[in-house]
């Protein structure tokens, strides 16, 4: 059994926030594979089902981000799951928008949701880091993560959520590296089209009609004439 957790804040006012990309990922997985419906359990919204013959639980903690570990710890203890059986999808400021990386263990990197899970489960669980980019100024981080994605972000966000849902069965098989590679391939932008080739042959000079050119258009002295004049033979 695998417990897949998406981090975010409950409530309609937070639904489109960058901080809620973990919720969005879990919703995409549930919709793609017909898991659910979500019901209230373990201080969260829980859905269950099977993927490839393996049982899977989807959990969206409803405790608000900073207390996410309460819900995750309860679900893991009830089902007697080890930290390696838990995969957490969360936003990551240190990755460019749309980039995905996986890691097992390690620190919380300032993420309060991960810090809470560490306190209730330990830190040996698996994480799917979903890049949302950084606002460039530490003072703007709070407002940035609690703001909705911009309309332009849909160009990468929707394909990313589709790819996560498509390839999540690899996580149940323990193929984390393959999952990351498949998602990267599916979300890679198409190569830019090469510009059409143009005729690079030099254009032939067309002599101007007599009397129509300016002084700058007067016939140029040829190299032979210049040499004859220089040698006094002109």
PyMOL commands that set and color helices and strands:
alter all, ss='L'
color gray80, all
select helices_A, chain A and resi 12-14+18-33+65-78+83-85+112-121+138-145+151-167+169-172+176-187+215-217+223-230
alter helices_A, ss='H'
color red, helices_A
select strands_A, chain A and resi 2-6+39-41+44-51+54-61+86-92+100-104+126-131
alter strands_A, ss='S'
color yellow, strands_A
deselect
rebuild
show_as cartoon
